[in-house]
Amino acid sequence: MSTKAERLAAFIKELRGSSSQRRFCQQLGVSKSCVNFWESGLAWPDTENLEKLATLKGWSLADLQTYLVKGELPSEEPLEQILSKVRTLPTEAVVEIVAVAVQTLAARTGSGNEQSNVA
């Protein structure tokens, strides 16, 4: 069984993804040493930073605290799971997702118009 500190470290590494600690700390507005200490289990984020981390995952502060203390993941709808993952991706990947979403929407809108003309 993992400890709170181990769960926090894994959680931050998941959120950070392929981003460097430096880039991730800039995103959060904290020092690089903060992220390093959190990932090493040497320090614990304050409530404000826990809220920022929870938001990046698409969770509430309560969801994150429950996960860290009990190891229980919040139940998520499929859409929330997708959105949570998108929030952790690098910018280039998000741009690619947006492009595909726009293409999909355009195709669906086009096919929807064709169907209404047939009826």
matplotlib code that plots the C-alpha trace (Angstrom):
import matplotlib.pyplot as plt

x = [0.0, 1.3, 1.6, 0.1, 3.5, 3.9, 0.5, 1.2, 4.5, 2.8, 0.0, 2.3, 4.4, 1.2, 0.1, 3.5, 3.7, 6.6, 6.9, 10.0, 9.8, 10.8, 7.9, 5.4, 6.4, 5.9, 2.5, 1.6, 3.4, 5.7, 9.5, 11.2, 12.3, 8.7, 7.8, 11.1, 10.3, 6.7, 7.8, 10.5, 8.1, 10.2, 7.5, 3.7, 1.8, -0.3, -4.1, -3.8, -1.3, -3.4, -6.3, -4.2, -3.1, -6.7, -7.9, -5.2, -6.6, -10.2, -10.9, -12.2, -9.9, -12.0, -11.5, -7.7, -7.6, -9.6, -7.3, -4.2, -5.4, -7.4, -6.1, -9.7, -10.1, -13.2, -15.7, -15.7, -17.9, -16.2, -16.2, -14.5, -11.9, -11.1, -11.0, -8.8, -6.3, -6.4, -5.5, -2.3, -1.1, 1.6, 0.3, 1.2, -1.0, -3.9, -3.6, -3.8, -6.9, -8.6, -7.9, -9.5, -12.4, -13.1, -12.9, -15.2, -17.7, -17.6, -18.2, -21.1, -22.6, -22.3, -23.9, -26.6, -27.6, -27.6, -30.0, -32.3, -32.5, -33.4, -36.3]
y = [0.0, 3.4, 6.4, 9.8, 11.1, 8.4, 9.0, 12.7, 12.1, 9.8, 12.3, 15.2, 13.1, 12.1, 15.7, 16.9, 14.2, 14.9, 18.5, 19.4, 20.3, 23.8, 24.2, 22.6, 24.8, 27.9, 26.6, 26.3, 29.5, 27.8, 27.3, 24.3, 23.2, 22.9, 20.5, 18.6, 18.3, 17.3, 14.6, 13.4, 13.3, 15.9, 18.6, 18.8, 21.5, 24.0, 24.1, 26.7, 24.5, 21.4, 23.2, 24.1, 20.5, 19.2, 21.7, 20.6, 17.1, 18.3, 17.2, 19.1, 19.7, 17.2, 14.6, 15.1, 14.9, 11.7, 10.2, 11.2, 10.1, 6.9, 6.1, 6.2, 7.7, 9.8, 8.3, 10.1, 10.1, 9.1, 12.8, 13.9, 11.2, 12.5, 16.1, 15.3, 13.6, 16.5, 18.9, 17.1, 16.9, 19.1, 22.0, 20.4, 17.4, 19.7, 21.5, 18.2, 17.2, 20.5, 20.1, 16.6, 17.9, 20.7, 18.3, 15.9, 18.6, 19.9, 16.4, 15.8, 19.2, 18.5, 15.1, 16.4, 19.0, 16.3, 14.2, 17.1, 17.8, 14.2, 14.1]
z = [0.0, -0.9, 1.5, 1.0, 0.0, -2.6, -4.0, -4.2, -6.0, -8.5, -8.9, -9.7, -12.0, -13.9, -14.1, -15.2, -17.9, -20.2, -19.0, -17.0, -13.4, -14.3, -16.8, -14.5, -11.6, -13.8, -14.7, -11.0, -10.0, -7.5, -7.3, -8.9, -5.5, -4.4, -7.2, -6.5, -2.8, -3.4, -5.8, -3.4, -0.4, 1.4, 1.6, 1.3, -0.8, 1.1, 0.5, -2.3, -4.2, -3.6, -5.2, -8.2, -8.6, -8.2, -10.8, -13.3, -13.0, -13.2, -9.6, -6.6, -3.6, -1.7, -4.5, -4.3, -0.5, -0.5, -3.1, -1.2, 2.2, 1.3, -2.2, -3.6, -7.0, -7.6, -9.9, -13.2, -16.2, -19.4, -20.6, -17.4, -17.8, -21.3, -20.1, -17.2, -19.5, -22.0, -19.2, -18.5, -22.2, -23.7, -25.8, -29.1, -28.3, -27.2, -30.6, -32.4, -30.3, -31.1, -34.8, -34.8, -32.8, -35.3, -38.2, -36.4, -35.7, -39.2, -40.6, -38.2, -39.0, -42.7, -42.5, -40.2, -42.9, -45.5, -43.4, -42.8, -46.6, -47.3, -44.9]

ax = plt.figure().add_subplot(projection="3d")
ax.plot(x, y, z, "-o")
ax.set_aspect("equal")
plt.show()
